[in-house]
């Protein structure tokens, strides 16, 4: 990824589901709403029975690798979900920015039986920033 590459947004939903098919079905509405595609679906039932995670990805239109760009991607997505989501804190420690929404009632409005959301973006370019700014 270079400084002109679009940052990717990953959205992971933890959902109460019987199997992969029901986890996918529960997340269909959110997938369509945010224009994302499924990256992985994983069984988390070893941690909690009937628990699945679905990770989706979408482009952001944002470029760059600095703290402001990383944080803005996550913050804008939270705002897109609605005012109740916009109050959640965005953490940034380059090369990553993220937010966790741990409110099953709120998430359940987006994803039936949804329990948690992890929204994250990162940049490989940020890892190289010290080298780019201080060549040896």
Buried (B, 14 or more C-beta within 10 A) or exposed (E): BEBEBEBBBBBBBBBBBEEEEBBBEBBEEBBEEBEBEBBEBBBBEEEEEBBBBBBBEBEBEBBBBBBEBBBBBBBBBBEEBEEEBBEBEBEBEBBBBBBBBEBBEBBBEBBBBBBBBBBBBBBEBBBBBEEEEEEE
